[in-house]
Amino acid sequence: MTFVVTDNCIACKYTDCVSVCPVDCFYEGENMLVIKPDECIDCGVCEPECPADAIRADTEPDMEKWVTFNAKYAELWPVILEAKEPLESAASLDGTEGKLDTHFSENPATEAA
């Protein structure tokens, strides 16, 4: 089992989860985070910390695509080790449906992000 970040993180990018992760398995894109499945130790401490409710166990229905998605972008994006402020759009876009198609950026985080 592993935990994965799903589409509600997109355009929110709360980083409360990063602060509690004991193994630094979060990776940062321009407008969301992902978990590297091979590094996640399945402790689950990140899941209740996410204000956007975007972290799920891979044992939940339809999570296979998110395991693949998280694994792909964890290889492309830099690790994030410290919490940051959420994106300005977080409050207004939290819970918005279809963010993967409308708001997702493949770009890695930059120092200014």
DSSP file (Angstrom, degrees, kcal/mol; ACC not computed):
  #  RESIDUE AA STRUCTURE BP1 BP2  ACC     N-H-->O    O-->H-N    N-H-->O    O-->H-N    TCO  KAPPA ALPHA  PHI   PSI    X-CA   Y-CA   Z-CA
    1    1 A M              0   0    0      0, 0.0     2,-0.3     0, 0.0    56,-0.0   0.000 360.0 360.0 360.0 149.8    0.0    0.0    0.0
    2    2 A T        -     0   0    0     39,-0.1    56,-2.8    40,-0.1     2,-0.3  -0.926 360.0-116.4-145.3 169.2    1.0    3.6   -0.6
    3    3 A F  E     -A   57   0A   0     -2,-0.3     2,-0.3    54,-0.2    54,-0.2  -0.851  29.4-166.3-108.6 151.2   -0.7    7.0   -0.4
    4    4 A V  E     -A   56   0A   0     52,-2.9    52,-2.6    -2,-0.3     2,-0.4  -0.943  21.5-121.3-135.7 155.6   -1.1    9.2   -3.4
    5    5 A V  E     -A   55   0A   0     -2,-0.3    50,-0.2    61,-0.2     2,-0.1  -0.835  33.8-160.0 -95.5 134.6   -2.0   12.8   -4.1
    6    6 A T    >   -     0   0    0     48,-3.1     3,-1.8    -2,-0.4     4,-0.3  -0.425  36.2 -77.7-109.4-175.5   -5.2   13.3   -6.2
    7    7 A D  G >  S+     0   0    0      1,-0.3     3,-1.1     2,-0.2    47,-0.1   0.626 113.5  75.0 -64.8 -17.0   -6.6   16.1   -8.4
    8    8 A N  G 3  S+     0   0    0      1,-0.2    -1,-0.3    46,-0.1    87,-0.2   0.708  88.0  64.2 -71.4 -13.5   -7.9   18.2   -5.6
    9    9 A C  G X> S+     0   0    0     -3,-1.8     4,-2.4    45,-0.2     3,-2.3   0.783  78.7 107.3 -71.8 -26.8   -4.4   19.3   -4.8
   10   10 A I  T <4 S+     0   0    0     -3,-1.1    22,-0.2    -4,-0.3    94,-0.1  -0.300  92.8   3.2 -59.8 130.4   -4.1   21.0   -8.2
   11   11 A A  T 34 S+     0   0    0     20,-2.2    -1,-0.3    92,-0.2    82,-0.2   0.514 129.4  65.1  69.7   7.7   -4.2   24.8   -7.9
   12   12 A C  T <4  +     0   0    0     -3,-2.3    75,-2.7    19,-0.6    78,-0.3   0.668  65.2 179.0-113.5 -60.3   -4.2   24.5   -4.1
   13   13 A K     <  -     0   0    0     -4,-2.4     2,-0.2    18,-0.3    71,-0.1   0.907   7.9-177.0  53.2  52.2   -0.9   23.0   -3.2
   14   14 A Y        -     0   0    0     72,-0.1     3,-0.2     1,-0.1    -1,-0.2  -0.550  11.5-161.7 -67.6 144.4   -1.3   23.0    0.6
   15   15 A T    >>  +     0   0    0     69,-0.5     4,-1.0    -2,-0.2     3,-0.8   0.143  55.8 113.8-120.4  20.0    1.9   21.6    2.1
   16   16 A D  H 3> S+     0   0    0      1,-0.2     4,-0.7     2,-0.2     3,-0.4   0.849  76.6  60.7 -56.0 -34.3    0.8   20.7    5.6
   17   17 A C  H >> S+     0   0    0      1,-0.2     4,-1.1     2,-0.2     3,-0.6   0.834  95.5  60.2 -62.7 -35.3    1.5   17.0    4.6
   18   18 A V  H <4 S+     0   0    0     -3,-0.8     3,-0.4     1,-0.2    -1,-0.2   0.874  98.2  58.6 -62.6 -38.6    5.2   17.8    3.9
   19   19 A S  H 3< S+     0   0    0     -4,-1.0    -1,-0.2    -3,-0.4    -2,-0.2   0.787 112.2  38.5 -63.5 -29.1    5.7   18.9    7.6
   20   20 A V  H << S+     0   0    0     -4,-0.7    -1,-0.2    -3,-0.6    -2,-0.2   0.574  84.6 112.2-101.5 -10.2    4.6   15.5    9.0
   21   21 A C     <  -     0   0    0     -4,-1.1     3,-0.4    -3,-0.4     5,-0.1  -0.491  49.6-161.8 -69.6 121.0    6.1   13.1    6.4
   22   22 A P  S    S+     0   0    0      0, 0.0    -1,-0.2     0, 0.0    -4,-0.0   0.607  86.4  40.0 -79.4  -9.5    8.9   11.2    8.1
   23   23 A V  S    S-     0   0    0      0, 0.0    -2,-0.1     0, 0.0     0, 0.0   0.331  99.8-122.3-123.2   7.8   10.6   10.1    4.9
   24   24 A D        +     0   0    0     -3,-0.4    -6,-0.1    -6,-0.2    16,-0.1   0.931  55.4 150.5  53.9  53.4   10.4   13.1    2.6
   25   25 A C        +     0   0    0     14,-0.1    11,-2.7    54,-0.1     2,-0.4   0.241  33.3 106.7-102.0  13.8    8.5   11.4   -0.2
   26   26 A F  E     -B   35   0B   0     54,-0.4    54,-2.2     9,-0.2     2,-0.4  -0.755  49.5-164.7 -94.2 140.6    6.6   14.5   -1.5
   27   27 A Y  E     -BC  34  79B   0      7,-2.8     7,-2.2    -2,-0.4     2,-0.5  -0.948  13.9-130.5-126.1 146.3    7.7   16.1   -4.7
   28   28 A E  E     -B   33   0B   0     50,-3.1    81,-2.1    -2,-0.4     5,-0.2  -0.853  20.7-179.3-113.7 121.8    6.6   19.6   -5.9
   29   29 A G  B     -D  108   0C   0      3,-3.0     3,-0.1    -2,-0.5    81,-0.1  -0.461  50.6 -89.3 -96.8 178.3    5.2   20.7   -9.2
   30   30 A E  S    S+     0   0    0     77,-3.1    80,-0.1    75,-0.2    76,-0.1   0.867 121.5   8.3 -57.7 -38.9    4.3   24.2  -10.2
   31   31 A N  S    S+     0   0    0     74,-0.4   -20,-2.2    76,-0.3   -19,-0.6   0.195 128.3  26.2-136.7  22.3    0.8   23.8   -8.8
   32   32 A M        -     0   0    0    -22,-0.2    -3,-3.0   -21,-0.1     2,-0.3  -0.977  64.1-121.5-165.1 171.2    0.5   20.5   -6.9
   33   33 A L  E     -B   28   0B   0     -2,-0.3     2,-0.3    -5,-0.2    -5,-0.2  -0.797  19.5-164.6-113.2 160.0    2.4   17.9   -5.0
   34   34 A V  E     -B   27   0B   0     -7,-2.2    -7,-2.8    -2,-0.3     2,-0.4  -0.943  16.9-128.0-136.5 162.8    2.8   14.2   -5.6
   35   35 A I  E     -B   26   0B   0     -2,-0.3    -9,-0.2    -9,-0.2    39,-0.2  -0.929  20.4-128.1-109.9 133.9    4.0   11.3   -3.4
   36   36 A K    >>  -     0   0    0    -11,-2.7     3,-1.8    -2,-0.4     4,-1.6  -0.735  19.5-152.3 -80.6 109.5    6.7    9.0   -4.7
   37   37 A P  T 34 S+     0   0    0      0, 0.0    -1,-0.2     0, 0.0   -34,-0.1   0.817  90.6  55.4 -56.1 -35.5    5.1    5.6   -4.2
   38   38 A D  T 34 S+     0   0    0      1,-0.2    -2,-0.0    -3,-0.1   -13,-0.0   0.681 112.8  42.9 -73.2 -16.2    8.4    3.7   -3.8
   39   39 A E  T <4 S+     0   0    0     -3,-1.8    -1,-0.2   -14,-0.1     2,-0.1   0.677  88.0 103.1 -99.8 -22.1    9.4    6.0   -1.0
   40   40 A C     <  -     0   0    0     -4,-1.6    -5,-0.0   -15,-0.1   -19,-0.0  -0.415  54.8-160.5 -65.1 131.5    6.1    6.2    0.9
   41   41 A I        -     0   0    0     -2,-0.1    -1,-0.1   -39,-0.0   -39,-0.1   0.274  37.1-119.0 -98.5  10.8    6.2    4.0    4.0
   42   42 A D        +     0   0    0      1,-0.1   -40,-0.1   -39,-0.1    -2,-0.1   0.774  67.7 139.9  63.1  29.5    2.4    3.9    4.3
   43   43 A C        -     0   0    0      1,-0.1    -1,-0.1   -40,-0.0   -41,-0.0   0.808  49.9-146.6 -75.4 -28.0    2.3    5.5    7.7
   44   44 A G        +     0   0    0      1,-0.1     3,-0.4     3,-0.0    -1,-0.1   0.490  58.6 125.6  80.4   3.5   -0.7    7.6    6.8
   45   45 A V  S    S+     0   0    0      1,-0.2     4,-0.4     2,-0.2   -24,-0.1   0.766  70.7  57.1 -68.3 -22.3    0.2   10.7    8.8
   46   46 A C  S >> S+     0   0    0      1,-0.2     3,-0.9     2,-0.1     4,-0.8   0.848  90.8  71.7 -74.5 -34.5   -0.1   12.9    5.8
   47   47 A E  G >4 S+     0   0    0     -3,-0.4     3,-1.0     1,-0.3     8,-0.3   0.894 100.5  40.8 -55.5 -50.9   -3.7   12.0    4.9
   48   48 A P  G 34 S+     0   0    0      0, 0.0    -1,-0.3     0, 0.0    -2,-0.1   0.670 108.5  64.3 -74.1 -12.3   -5.5   13.8    7.8
   49   49 A E  G <4 S+     0   0    0     -3,-0.9    -2,-0.2    -4,-0.4   -33,-0.2   0.654  76.6 100.1 -81.7 -15.7   -3.2   16.8    7.4
   50   50 A C    X<  -     0   0    0     -3,-1.0     3,-1.4    -4,-0.8     5,-0.1  -0.608  56.2-163.0 -78.9 112.2   -4.4   17.7    3.9
   51   51 A P  T 3  S+     0   0    0      0, 0.0    -1,-0.2     0, 0.0    -2,-0.0   0.766  92.1  52.0 -63.5 -24.2   -6.9   20.6    4.1
   52   52 A A  T 3  S-     0   0    0     -3,-0.0    43,-0.1   -38,-0.0    -2,-0.1   0.441 105.1-128.2 -91.7  -0.4   -8.0   19.8    0.6
   53   53 A D    <   +     0   0    0     -3,-1.4   -45,-0.1    -6,-0.1   -44,-0.1   0.902  64.9 137.6  54.5  43.3   -8.6   16.1    1.3
   54   54 A A        +     0   0    0    -46,-0.1   -48,-3.1    -7,-0.1     2,-0.5   0.434  37.5  89.5-100.7  -1.5   -6.5   15.3   -1.7
   55   55 A I  E     +A    5   0A   0     -8,-0.3     2,-0.3   -50,-0.2   -50,-0.2  -0.860  53.1 172.4-104.3 129.9   -4.4   12.4   -0.2
   56   56 A R  E     -A    4   0A   0    -52,-2.6   -52,-2.9    -2,-0.5     2,-0.2  -0.933  35.4-109.1-133.8 153.4   -5.8    8.9   -0.6
   57   57 A A  E >   -A    3   0A   0     -2,-0.3     3,-1.8   -54,-0.2   -54,-0.2  -0.590  30.2-125.8 -75.8 144.0   -4.7    5.3    0.1
   58   58 A D  T 3  S+     0   0    0    -56,-2.8     5,-0.3     1,-0.3    -1,-0.1   0.585 105.1  72.4 -70.3  -6.6   -4.0    3.4   -3.1
   59   59 A T  T 3  S+     0   0    0    -57,-0.3    -1,-0.3     4,-0.1     3,-0.1   0.563  76.7  98.0 -83.5  -8.8   -6.4    0.7   -1.8
   60   60 A E  S X  S-     0   0    0     -3,-1.8     3,-1.0     1,-0.1     4,-0.1  -0.403  92.9 -79.0 -73.4 157.6   -9.4    3.0   -2.5
   61   61 A P  T 3  S+     0   0    0      0, 0.0    -1,-0.1     0, 0.0    -2,-0.1  -0.244 110.5   9.1 -59.0 143.5  -11.4    2.5   -5.7
   62   62 A D  T 3  S+     0   0    0      1,-0.1     4,-0.3    -3,-0.1     3,-0.2   0.738  85.8 124.6  62.7  29.3   -9.9    3.9   -8.9
   63   63 A M    <>  +     0   0    0     -3,-1.0     4,-2.0    -5,-0.3     3,-0.4   0.545  44.5  89.4 -93.8  -7.7   -6.6    4.9   -7.4
   64   64 A E  H  > S+     0   0    0      1,-0.2     4,-2.1     2,-0.2     5,-0.2   0.902  87.2  51.6 -56.8 -42.2   -4.4    3.0   -9.9
   65   65 A K  H  > S+     0   0    0      1,-0.2     4,-2.3    -3,-0.2    -1,-0.2   0.841 109.4  50.7 -64.4 -31.7   -4.3    6.0  -12.2
   66   66 A W  H  > S+     0   0    0     -3,-0.4     4,-2.8    -4,-0.3   -61,-0.2   0.817 106.0  54.3 -77.2 -30.1   -3.1    8.2   -9.4
   67   67 A V  H  X S+     0   0    0     -4,-2.0     4,-2.4     2,-0.2    -2,-0.2   0.945 113.2  43.5 -63.6 -46.6   -0.4    5.8   -8.4
   68   68 A T  H  X S+     0   0    0     -4,-2.1     4,-2.4     2,-0.2    -2,-0.2   0.918 114.7  49.7 -62.9 -45.0    0.9    5.9  -11.9
   69   69 A F  H  X S+     0   0    0     -4,-2.3     4,-2.2     2,-0.2     5,-0.2   0.933 112.7  46.3 -59.7 -49.5    0.5    9.7  -12.0
   70   70 A N  H  X S+     0   0    0     -4,-2.8     4,-2.1     1,-0.2    -2,-0.2   0.910 112.5  50.4 -62.1 -43.6    2.3   10.2   -8.7
   71   71 A A  H  X S+     0   0    0     -4,-2.4     4,-1.0    -5,-0.2    -1,-0.2   0.911 110.5  50.6 -61.5 -42.6    5.2    7.9   -9.7
   72   72 A K  H >X S+     0   0    0     -4,-2.4     3,-0.6     1,-0.2     4,-0.6   0.950 115.6  39.2 -61.0 -51.6    5.6    9.7  -13.1
   73   73 A Y  H 3X S+     0   0    0     -4,-2.2     4,-2.3     1,-0.2     3,-0.4   0.756 105.9  64.6 -77.9 -23.1    5.8   13.2  -11.7
   74   74 A A  H 3< S+     0   0    0     -4,-2.1    -1,-0.2    -5,-0.2    -2,-0.2   0.792 103.3  51.1 -65.5 -26.0    7.9   12.3   -8.6
   75   75 A E  H << S+     0   0    0     -4,-1.0    -1,-0.2    -3,-0.6    -2,-0.2   0.716 117.1  38.9 -79.2 -21.7   10.6   11.3  -11.1
   76   76 A L  H  < S+     0   0    0     -4,-0.6    -2,-0.2    -3,-0.4    -3,-0.1   0.702 107.8  64.9-101.6 -24.2   10.3   14.7  -12.8
   77   77 A W  S  < S-     0   0    0     -4,-2.3   -48,-0.1     1,-0.1     2,-0.1  -0.651  84.0-103.0-105.5 157.6    9.8   17.2  -10.0
   78   78 A P        -     0   0    0      0, 0.0   -50,-3.1     0, 0.0    31,-0.1  -0.429  39.4-102.5 -76.8 151.6   12.1   18.2   -7.1
   79   79 A V  B     -C   27   0B   0    -52,-0.3     2,-0.5    -2,-0.1   -52,-0.3  -0.424  30.3-141.9 -66.7 146.6   11.6   16.9   -3.6
   80   80 A I        +     0   0    0    -54,-2.2   -54,-0.4     1,-0.1     3,-0.1  -0.968  23.7 172.8-114.2 127.6    9.9   19.3   -1.2
   81   81 A L        +     0   0    0     -2,-0.5     2,-0.4     1,-0.1    -1,-0.1   0.579  60.2  45.5-111.1 -14.5   11.3   19.3    2.4
   82   82 A E  S    S-     0   0    0      0, 0.0    -1,-0.1     0, 0.0   -64,-0.1  -0.974  83.5-105.0-135.1 147.0    9.5   22.2    4.1
   83   83 A A        -     0   0    0     -2,-0.4     2,-0.3   -67,-0.1   -67,-0.1  -0.334  37.7-172.5 -65.7 149.2    6.0   23.5    4.2
   84   84 A K        -     0   0    0    -71,-0.1   -69,-0.5    29,-0.0   -68,-0.0  -0.824  35.3 -78.6-132.5 171.2    5.2   26.6    2.1
   85   85 A E        -     0   0    0     -2,-0.3     3,-0.1   -71,-0.1    -1,-0.0  -0.470  54.6-109.2 -68.1 144.9    2.2   28.9    1.8
   86   86 A P        -     0   0    0      0, 0.0   -73,-0.2     0, 0.0   -72,-0.1  -0.228  45.2 -81.6 -67.6 167.5   -0.6   27.5   -0.4
   87   87 A L    >   -     0   0    0    -75,-2.7     3,-1.9     1,-0.1     4,-0.3  -0.324  37.6-114.3 -66.7 153.7   -1.3   28.9   -3.8
   88   88 A E  T 3  S+     0   0    0      1,-0.3     4,-0.3     2,-0.1     3,-0.3   0.794 117.2  56.6 -59.6 -28.0   -3.4   32.1   -3.9
   89   89 A S  T 3> S+     0   0    0      1,-0.2     4,-2.3     2,-0.1    -1,-0.3   0.500  79.8  98.5 -81.2  -4.1   -6.1   30.1   -5.8
   90   90 A A  H <> S+     0   0    0     -3,-1.9     4,-1.6   -78,-0.3    -1,-0.2   0.910  82.4  43.2 -55.2 -53.0   -6.4   27.5   -3.0
   91   91 A A  H  4 S+     0   0    0     -3,-0.3    -1,-0.2    -4,-0.3    -2,-0.1   0.890 118.8  43.6 -63.6 -39.7   -9.4   28.8   -1.2
   92   92 A S  H  4 S+     0   0    0     -4,-0.3    -1,-0.2     1,-0.2    -2,-0.2   0.779 121.3  38.0 -79.2 -25.6  -11.4   29.5   -4.3
   93   93 A L  H >< S+     0   0    0     -4,-2.3     3,-2.3   -82,-0.2    -2,-0.2   0.515  79.9 122.0-105.2  -5.8  -10.5   26.3   -6.2
   94   94 A D  T 3< S+     0   0    0     -4,-1.6     3,-0.1    -5,-0.3   -85,-0.1  -0.397  86.3  12.9 -58.5 124.2  -10.6   23.7   -3.4
   95   95 A G  T 3  S+     0   0    0      1,-0.3    -1,-0.3   -87,-0.2     2,-0.2   0.387  88.3 147.1  89.8  -3.5  -13.1   21.1   -4.3
   96   96 A T    X   -     0   0    0     -3,-2.3     3,-0.6   -88,-0.1    -1,-0.3  -0.469  46.2-125.9 -66.7 132.4  -13.5   22.2   -7.9
   97   97 A E  T 3  S+     0   0    0      1,-0.2    -1,-0.1    -2,-0.2    -3,-0.0  -0.456  83.4  21.9 -76.3 150.6  -14.2   19.2  -10.2
   98   98 A G  T >>  +     0   0    0     -2,-0.1     4,-1.4     1,-0.1     3,-0.8   0.694  67.9 145.7  73.4  22.0  -12.1   18.4  -13.3
   99   99 A K  H <>> +     0   0    0     -3,-0.6     4,-2.8     1,-0.2     5,-1.2   0.781  65.0  65.9 -65.5 -25.3   -8.9   20.3  -12.2
  100  100 A L  H 345S+     0   0    0      1,-0.2     4,-0.3     3,-0.2    -1,-0.2   0.899 110.2  36.8 -61.8 -38.6   -6.7   17.7  -13.9
  101  101 A D  H <45S+     0   0    0     -3,-0.8    -1,-0.2     1,-0.1    -2,-0.2   0.755 129.1  31.7 -83.0 -25.9   -8.1   18.8  -17.3
  102  102 A T  H  <5S+     0   0    0     -4,-1.4    -2,-0.2     1,-0.0    -3,-0.2   0.712 130.6  17.9-108.8 -23.9   -8.4   22.5  -16.6
  103  103 A H  T  <5S+     0   0    0     -4,-2.8    -3,-0.2    -5,-0.2   -92,-0.2   0.536  82.0 121.6-129.4  -9.6   -5.7   23.6  -14.2
  104  104 A F      < -     0   0    0     -5,-1.2     2,-0.4    -4,-0.3    -4,-0.0  -0.341  38.6-163.9 -68.3 136.7   -2.9   21.0  -14.0
  105  105 A S        -     0   0    0      2,-0.1   -74,-0.4     1,-0.1   -75,-0.2  -0.981  15.1-157.8-117.6 130.8    0.7   22.1  -14.9
  106  106 A E        +     0   0    0     -2,-0.4    -1,-0.1   -77,-0.1    -2,-0.0   0.564  61.4 113.2 -78.1  -9.3    3.4   19.5  -15.7
  107  107 A N        -     0   0    0      1,-0.1   -77,-3.1   -78,-0.1   -76,-0.3  -0.330  69.8-119.7 -67.5 142.5    6.1   22.1  -14.8
  108  108 A P  B     -D   29   0C   0      0, 0.0   -79,-0.3     0, 0.0    -1,-0.1  -0.342  39.3 -88.0 -72.1 162.8    8.2   21.5  -11.8
  109  109 A A        -     0   0    0    -81,-2.1     2,-0.3   -31,-0.1   -79,-0.2  -0.326  41.1-146.7 -65.3 153.4    8.3   23.9   -8.9
  110  110 A T    >   -     0   0    0    -81,-0.1     3,-1.5   -80,-0.1    -1,-0.0  -0.765  30.2-100.9-115.5 168.1   10.7   26.8   -9.1
  111  111 A E  T 3  S+     0   0    0     -2,-0.3    -1,-0.0     1,-0.3    -2,-0.0   0.837 123.7  53.3 -56.9 -34.0   12.5   28.5   -6.2
  112  112 A A  T 3         0   0    0      1,-0.2    -1,-0.3    -3,-0.0    -3,-0.0   0.658 360.0 360.0 -77.1 -15.3   10.0   31.4   -6.4
  113  113 A A    <         0   0    0     -3,-1.5    -1,-0.2   -29,-0.0    -2,-0.2   0.485 360.0 360.0 -71.4 360.0    7.0   29.0   -6.1
